[in-house]
Amino acid sequence: MVTPSSPIDGKPSAIDGQHFGVPGTVRLFDNNIYPEGLQDQQGAIVLIPAPTSSVNDPLNWSKPLKAWVAGTLLLWTFLANACIAWCSVAWAIWVADLKTDFVKLNYGQALLVIMCGVGVMFLQPVAIKYGRRLSYLIGSLFILAGLACGLSMTSIGLYFLYMALAGFGSAPSYSTIVTSLLDISFLHQKGKALSTYGFVLLLGNFLPPLAAGYIVDSQGWAWVFRYLLIFFGASTLLVLLTAEETSFARTSYLVHEAVHVPSENANQAVSSKLKDATQQTSVPTTSTPSQASKVDQRLPYLQKMAVYRNNPEVKAGYWDLVVSIVKVTVLPAPLWASFQLAFTTLVVSVVMTTQASFFAIPPYNFTAAQMGLMYIPIMIGSLIGVFLGGTLTDWLLVRLARRNDGIHEPENRLWMFLLVPFLEAAGCLLYGVGGSTGAHWIVPCIGLFLIGIYMNLGLPIALGYALDSYPELEDEIVQLSNFIRNVVGGALSFCVQPWINVSGPRNAIIYIVVIIFVVHLASIVFQIWGKSLRRKSATAYYKICEQCLVL
């Protein structure tokens, strides 16, 4: 959550377009602030949000510390997804061992996704109000309990229990991890942060089946659960002992400084820290106290690793935060982004649901290990998606801001999104129609490669656009988008196997492709009228801020 925007005079703050009157429209470049500051030939990048002078502000952490915390939490995210995403390679065996069928296994997959959405609804408010670490640790307990149920599976009932517990516990790997990465990133780094998260999430979905396939063939599916209990348990301990809390009460700190520190030296804010805080030539957006005026100390280890840290800037109660996603649905961009992610989840479910039924039978007759190898093209494609949706998109929005007199508009992120519907259509048709008709295995693999690009391109752009549009509701937008992503995506996943049974795999997948194509193409509406929609929704936006934040 960033600096609240609704000060006493009722005007938005600098971070939220104070000089432009539209939420999300901000100055990303300025040649005139701090003439003595760091600048390049084309202007200085404005740091948004502006860091404080505190050494405990995550925006001021050293690069190694940022990298360690991000790496530790991303490892936890990867393994949390590994705990729930490996199962497709064992479905053919579970049909016999659990005396069930593919339809019921598909129901379990849908239950998993829905419970993840429910987990987002209840665990993200914990991260907002009581700190990110508590959310990760609660999620870990549910995942470990789910793995224990999976290890002892003898019936479809225990399979459903495993899916429900692990799905609920995996929620922080979809929501809290995003807020943790945003806590240590500036606006011009947001695309890279979100695309890195998307890549790790994708690895967690598709790399584990590859490894699990070999384990299932050589040691049996129960050993997959044993390995996951060991490695995920170790990652939980790593988070508990070494991952510092990233939530920081920035506004409260600035108010304290304004009361206790003279303002004469404000314009000499933490230039040396800013060099370390960002990799690009940058200056802060607002004045902050000089280092000479106050030098606070790094928190002691036990305080940095506290399980619980109350956020004094959040005035809403826990249960109010649980239902706050209903309020955010009146904002167009977050609602649009949420459905983009939901239909991306549907694509993942289509792949997971159909893989065994396509490739475990003639003409392919793939083993579990061979089916796992089919995820390699997705991972290769996702690397390209990381570049397109992260590095290239960040570069593009910086360049467009320079051409727009230094002004950044959130819609600048959407140019790269034009590729998304076409990648989805081509990838799903090659995979689904090719696999269902017995085409050479290279055809569905090319489709999976395009799906990999599609998934890691669409996520950072759609979510980044929503976050840019209403920057002071980052936590709430992440909560809404991942709730809808998993609940709606899970509900749609319930329909995949029955739809295939009724219409046949070829026709069902063509219908799904057309629906998702149209949904993704709706980005054009926001490219044309996005700024107008942001302007019209400004009143509702600031009202939500007043209800959720301490002003």
N, C-alpha and C positions, 0 to 999 in steps of 0.2 A: 504494500500500500504506500503511495507516495504522498507528498505534502498536500494536505487538504486545501481545496481551492476556494472555499467560500468564506472569505474574511468578513470583518464586521461591516464593511461598506457594501457587501453583496456582490462584489465583482470577483471574477475568477482570478487565480494567481497567475504568475508569469509562466509557470509550467503548462498552464491550460489555456493559453491564448489570450492573455490579458489585453494585449494590444490589438487583437484581431476579432474578438467577440464570438469565436466559434470554438467549441471544444476540440482539442486535438491539433489545431492549427498553431504552430509554434515557430519561433525563429531558431533555425539550426545553425546558421552562420551569421557572424557579425564581425566586421573589421574594426569597429569603433570601441567595443568594450575592452578595457584594459590595454591601452596602446603598448604598454611595456610587456604585455604577455606574449605567450607563444603563438605565432601565426605563421601560416604559409602564404604563398603568393596568391591564393584564391580565397583567403578568409580564414577565420577561426571557427572551429566547431564548438558550438555551445553545449555544455554538459547538461543533460536532462535525464534524471533529476539532478539538481545541484548538490554536490557533496558538502557536508559540514566540515568543521575543522577537527572533529573527534577522530582519534585513532581507532575507536571502536566502530565507526561507521563502515559497514561492509564495502561501500564504494571507495573507501580509502585504503582498503587492505592491499597488501603487496600482491604482485602477480602470483608468486608461488603459493601464498595462502589461498587466494581465490581459486587457483587451479586445484589445490588439494581438496578444498571443500566441495567444489563442483565435481571433481573426479570421484570422490567418495560417495556423494549422493547419486551420481549417475550410475556408479557400480551397483548401488542398492536398487536403483530403478531397473537396471538391466536384469538383475537376478530376481526381482519381484515379478517381472513379466515372464522370466524363464519358468517360474513356478506355476504359471497358468497357461503358457502358450505352447508347451511341448507336446501336448496330448494327441494331436492329430495323427502322429505316426503310430500310435498304439491303438487307434480305433478299431482296426480290423481284428486285432487280438481281443480287445475288450468285448466285442460283439459276442465272442464265444465264452470268454472267462466270466463276464458279468451277466450272461444270458439276456442280452438286450439287442437293440438294432441301431442303425445309423440315425434314425429319426430321434430317438431318445437321447443319444449322445449329442446330437445337434441342439436339443432342448437344453442340455447341460451347458453347452457353449453359450447359448443365449442367456441362460440364468447367470452365468459368470459375468457377462458384459453388463447386464442390468444391475447386479449386485455391486459391481464396480461403480456404477453411477450413483447408487444409493450411498456407497462409501464416500464418494466425493461430497455428497450433500451433507454428511455428518462429520467427516474428518477435516474438510477444508476450513470450516469455521473454527475448529481447534487450532489449525495453523494460523489463522488470522488473529485470533484473540489471545492464544496462549503460547504461541511460538511454533516454528516449523518442526523442531525436533520431536515434540510430543506427538505430532501427527504421524511421523515416520515410525516411531516406536510402537504406537498403538496398532498401526497397520501391520507391523512385523509380527505381533502376537497373533493376529488373525491368520496371517499367511502360514505361520508355523503350525497353528492348529489345523488348518486345512491340509497341509502336507501330511500331518500325522493321520488324518482321516484317509487320505489317498493311499498311504502306505498299507493301510489295513483294509482296502476295498475288497469286498466280496459280493457286493450287490450294486445295482444301479442307484439305490438310495444313498449309499455312502459316496458314490460318485457325485451326486447332486450336492451333498453336504460339503464335499471338497471344493466344488465349484463355487458354492455360495460363500464359504468362509474366506477362501483365497481371493475370490473376486472382490469382496468387501475390503479386505486388507490391502489389496493392490492399488486402491484409490490414490494414495499419495504419489504413486509413480506416474499418475496422469495429471495431478493438479498441484500438489505441494512442491514438487520438483520444479515446476514452471515458475512459481513465485520465488523459490530459492535462487534460481538462476537470474531472474529479473532483479532480485535484491542486490546483486553484485554487477549489474550491467547498466550501461547508459543507453539512451534511445538509439544512437547510431550503431550500437552493438547488438540490438535486440534480435535482428534477423539471424545473426550467427548463433546466438544463444538458443533461440527456439529451434533452429534447424539441427543443432547439435543434439538437443533433447529429442527431437523427432527421430534422428538417426539412431540414438541409443535405444529409444522405444522400439524402433523397427528391428534392431538387432535382437532385442529381448523377445520379440514376437517370432522371429524367423531363424535365428541362429540356434536356439535350443532344440528345435525339432531335428536339425541336422545332426547334432551330437547325440540326442536321445535315440535317434534311429539306430545308431550303432550299438548303443547300450541295450536297447530292447532286443536286438538281434543276438547279442552275445551274452548278456547277463539277465535279461528279463526286465519287464517294466517296473517292478518294485524297486530295483536298484536306482532308477531315475529319481524316485522320491528320496531315497537315502542320500544320494549325492546332493540333491537340492536342499535337504535339511542341513547338511554340513556347510555348504557354501553360503546359503542364504543366512544361516545363523551367524557365520563369521562376518558377513557384511553388516549385519545388524549390530554386532559388537563394535565394528569399525565406526559406524555412525555414532553409536552411543559414546565412544571414547575419544573420537577425534574430529567429528564434524561440528564446527562451531555454529551457533545460532546466527542466522542471517537476518532475522527480523530486527529492525532498528527504529526507534521512535524519533525519527528525524525532526519532525515539527516540534516536539517537546524539547528537544535539545536546542533548537534554534531560539525558541521562546526563552529558555533558561539563559542562553547567551545574551539575548537582547536585554535581559534584566540586569545581568551581572557584568557585562563587558562593554566598555566604551566603543563607539562606532567609528571613531576617526580613522582607525586603521583597517576598516572593513574591506576597502577595495584592494588590500594587499593579501587576499585570501590565500589559500594553500596551494600556491602554484607548484611548489616542489612536489607536493603530494599528488597533484593532478597529473604530473608526468608519469607517476607510477600507476595511477588509477585508470588511465586509458592509454591505448596504443596509438591514438591519433592525436594530432595537434588540436588542443581543446582549451576552452576557458569556461569558468562557471557561469551560470545564468544569473545568480543573485549574489549579493555580498555576504560574506561570512567572516567571522572573527579571525584575526591574524593568529598565527601560531604563537607569536610572542605574548599575546594577551591571555591565552589559556592553553596549557598543555595538560590534557588529561592522560591518565594512565590506562594501559591495556588492562582489561578485566582479568582477575586471577582465573586459573584453570577451572576451578569448580563452578565459578559463575558463567564462564564461557560455555561450559558443557552442561549447564542446568537443564533438566528435562522440561521445566516449566518456566516461561517468561511472559508475564502479563504485558499486553500492549496498552499503554495508557491512552493512546490516540483513538482506540475503538470504543465508542460509547455504547454501541448496540450490545445487547446480551447474546449469549450463545444461541439460544433458540431463535432469536430475531435474525441472526446471521444464517441459520439453517434455511430459513424461508426467504432470505433476502434475494435469492435468485429470481423469485417471482417479480420483484420490483425491477430487476435489471432487464427483464424481457420486453419492457417498453422501449428500450434503446435498440435501434435497427441493426447496427453493425454487430454487436455481440450475438444477437439472435441469428443473424445470417451466418456468422462464423460457426456458431454451435451446430447448425444443420449441415454445414460443409464437413465438419469433423464427424458428425453422425453418419453421413453417407460414405465417408472414407472408412469408418469402422465396418460398414456393411460390406465393402469390398474385401476387407480382411476376413470377415466371416465367410464370404463366398469362397475364398481360397481355402480357408481352414476346413470348411464343411465339405467341399467337393473333392479335396485331394485324394483321400483314400478311395472314394467311390469311383474316381476317374482312373487312378493309376495303380491300384492294387489288383485290378482285374485285367483280363486280356483286352487289347493287344499288348499292354505294357507289362503287367505282372511284376511291378516294382516291389522290392522289399522295403521294409521300414527305413533302412539306411539309404536306399536309392531315392525314396520320397523326400528324405531330409535334404539330400543334395540339390533338390529342385529349388530350395530357398536361396541358393548361392546367387542366381540372377537377380533376385529381389534386393539382396544386400549390395550387389554391384550397382544396380540402378539407384539405390538410395544414396550412395556416395555422390552420384551426379546431382541428385535432388538436394543434398546438403549444400553443394556449391550454388545451384540455381536459386534455391529458396532462402539461403543465408547470405553467403559472401557477396554474390552477384546482386541480390536484392538490396542489401545494405549499401553497396557501391552505387546502385542506381538511384536510390532515394537521396543519397548525399549529393550526387551529381544534379538531380532534378531540383533539389533545394537551392543549389548554387545558381542555377539558371532562373530560379523564381525569386531573385533578390534575397536569398537566404531563408526563405519561408518554406517550412516542411508541411506538406499536406498528407494525411494518412493514405489517401487514395493513390499516392505514388507507389505504394507497395503492390497494388493490384495489377500493374502491367504484366508482371511475370505470371500472374494467375490465369491469364488467357490460355496458357499452355495446358492447364490442368484438365479441363473437360476432354480435350482431344487425346491426351495421354491415357486418361481413364478408359475412354471408349476403345482405343486401339489395344491397350493392354488386356482388358477384360475379354474382349472378343477373341483375341489370339489365344489366351489361356482357356477361357470357358468353352468356346465353340471348338477350338482345336483339340482340347483334351477330351471333350465329350464325343467327338466324332472319330477319335483314334488317329489323329494326324501325327506326323513324326514328332518325337518328343522335343525337338528343337523349337517347334512352333509355340507350344505353351510356355516354354522357357523364355522365349523372346517376349511373350506377353507378360510374364512375371518380371522381367527386366524393366519393362515400361511401367508396370504397376509400382515397382520400387521407386522410380523417378517421381511418379505421380504422388505417392503418399508423402514423400519427404519434401516435395515442392509445395503442396497445398497447405499442409499444417502450419508451417511458420508464417506463411503469407496471410492466411485467413485469420489466425489467432493474433498475429502481429498487427493487422489492420484494426481489429476490434480494440486491442490494448492501446494503440496509438490514438484512436478516436476518443476514448474516454479514460485518460491515463490515471485518474485518481480512484478508479474502481478496479484496479488490476486484479486484486484477490477475488472480488465478486464475479468478474468476467471469467476468470479461470474456473471458478466454481460452476458457473452456469454452463459454460461451453463443454466442460467435461461431464457434467450431469446429463445434459441433452445428448452429448456424443455417445455415452454408454447406454442410457436408458432407451433412447429412440433407436440407436444402432442395435441394441440387444433385442428390442421388440421386433425390428425388421428382420433380425437374424432368425427369429422363431419361424419366419415364413419361408426361409430359403429352401430347406429340404422338402417341406410339403409342396411348395411351388414347383420344385424340380420334379417331384413325383407325379404331379398333375399335368404339367405342361411339357415335361421332358427337359433335360438339362440345356439343350441348345436354345429352345424358345424362351425358357425362364431367364437365362443369362442375357439374352438380347433385350428382353423387357427391362431387366434391372439396369443394363448399360444405358438405355435410352432415358430412364428416369433420372439416374445420377448425372448424366450429361446435361440435362435441362437444369437440374438444381445447381450444378457448378457454373453453368453459363449465366446464372443470375448475377454474377459478379459485375457484369456490364452495367446493371442498374446502379450499383454503387460507384462505379467509375464515372458515370455521367452525373448522377444526382447525390452522390455521397456527401459532399460538403453541405448541400442544402438540407439533407436529412439531419446532419449533425447540428446545424444551426437551429432547426425547428425542435430538436430534442434537447436543447441546452437547458431549458427550464426544468424538465424532468430529471436530467442528469444531476444538476446542482441540488435538487431536492433530495435525491437519493444520497448524495454526499453528506448532506446535513443530517440525515437520519442514521447514517452508519458511522460517521467520524466525529471525533472531538474537534470543535472548531475554535 
